[in-house]
Amino acid sequence: MPPHPLSRRRFLSHIGVGAVGVGPLLRASGRPPVLDRVALGIVGVGSLGGGGHHLGRCLRMNDIDVLAVCDADSQRVDRAVAKTNGRAQGYRDFRRLLERSDLDAVLVVTPDHWHALHAVHACEAGFDVYCEKPLSLTVAGGREMANAARRYGTVFQVGTQQRSDKRFRWACELVRNGELGKIREVRVCIGRGPEAAPMPNATPPTQLDWNMWLGPAPAVPYNQRRSHYTFRWFWDYSGGKMTDWGAHHHDIAQWALDMEGSGPREVEAEGVWPQGNAYETPVDFKVRYVYDNGVVMNTVSKGENGITFVGERGELFVSRGKISATAKELLDKKVGTMPIQLYESTNHHANFVQCIKERRDPASNVDAAHRTATVCHIGNIAMRVGRKLSWDPEAERFTGDDAANRLLAKPMRRPWSL
């Protein structure tokens, strides 16, 4: 990967000046010295960012210092600061966190509609980035992030952490090495979307800056259904199950099929939206993708959560709980022993830190994650327009469908922009 600039902390320690006006110099600097510890800021410290998955894990690592936390909800900020025993400083505006000169990396754990702004501005400021999945709210936003990461030499990890799970790497190596023969189909089950009764609009809780939480999304009255965890089921902020679990399982399918730099050519889908549901994204769905090599990927809401690869020599199923095959001898070939061996990582956070130190791509790099998120997004778009679509993965556009192409990006509410 291209050389990364010195972090603001390291660069400023060398030249002894304030942060203002050093951006171009920062990005033009060469390879930084190896770090013993990584100084981290976390943007978004709710149940995922401020809980055991991110903040808790980072606090248990002996080569990370969590020095800053940020959230539009002051209660969450206070809880996160307390978990660091007061070592971290709290913020409600991510721009203030990015002004710090003592950080090396930023962990983005905000709702999807914020990812592009947070990640791109972090890249521009000279920080390495770990961004939760799905990478983006839109195909256009994902492309912006991937381009920014390459432009600034950012180590950019995405939270599709199944790449750091031995079972999934094993399954992908079996497929890549032809142990199943020619792959005919991939079946992906990601679970049904939720249903809930509508709730009336209300005054935002005093601790929540609702305008900041909305950020680039359209201005709407506060509603409990829209905020915090359940943002996932509204189009302005996310993409439902397709981008929630789909970001994980489509990533493994793309990895196994060696399609990390491309994607399917056709997509058609149908979704079910029950009347009276407070949420906007479909509850049940079937999505059919076709790749250039003839492989069909069927993504569904019903069935056992996981991925099934169907080949000439049998079927292989993998999930977070198990790996199994119709032909038992398939599993005699162990991970890491076959001719084609894939990127090895056993801990997603530790991999990110090590890659910062060594200036190399992490397990879930931004380019592959963008292609994965794109698979999710075009499936949602096919559901929303209700027709079969032809996709050009090189141009990242639908062929001959202006209405579908308009859904590849979303305007940002002023004053937010990239």
Secondary structure, 3 states (H helix, E strand, C coil): CCCCCCCHHHHHHHHCCCCCCCHHHHHHCCCCCCCCCEEEEEECCCCCCCCHHHHHHHHHCCCEEEEEEECCEHHHHHHHHHHCCCCCEEECCHHHHHCCCCCCEEEECCCHHHHHHHHHHHHHCCCEEEECCCCCCCHHHHHHHHHHHHHCCCCEEECCHHHHCHHHHHHHHHHHCCCCCCEEEEEEECCCCCCCCCCCCCCCCCCECHHHHHCCCCCCCCCHHHCHHHHHHCCCCCCCHHHHCHHHHHHHHHHHCCCCCCCCCEEEEEEECCCCCCCCCCCEEEEEEECCCCCEEEEECCCCCEEEEEECCEEEEECCCCEEECCHHHHHCCCCCCCCCCCCCCCHHHHHHHHHHHCCCCCCEHHHHHHHHHHHHHHHHHHHHCCCEEEECCCCEECCCHHHHHHHCCCCCCCCCC
